[in-house]
Amino acid sequence: MEKIILEKVNEVVDKLQSDDKLMAQFKKEPVKALEKILGVDLPDDVIEKIIDAVKAKLTVDDIGDLLSAAKKIFSK
């Protein structure tokens, strides 16, 4: 399950980085932007975890730090 979520996080990050309008929407309304990208309405607890992981991936330079951050997010 964690692998699937991380794949979705990567997909979202790729789309955000390639579309300035989506990135602006994500910064303003992350839930709406994420649901638009994924095409589904997810439970709040799931969407918040994905948002946190996307934000971490967008700002983390070192892949080891990303994996550590993702583990912390999904272990809550």
PyMOL commands that set and color helices and strands:
alter all, ss='L'
color gray80, all
select helices_A, chain A and resi 2-18+20-28+30-38+44-59+63-74
alter helices_A, ss='H'
color red, helices_A
deselect
rebuild
show_as cartoon
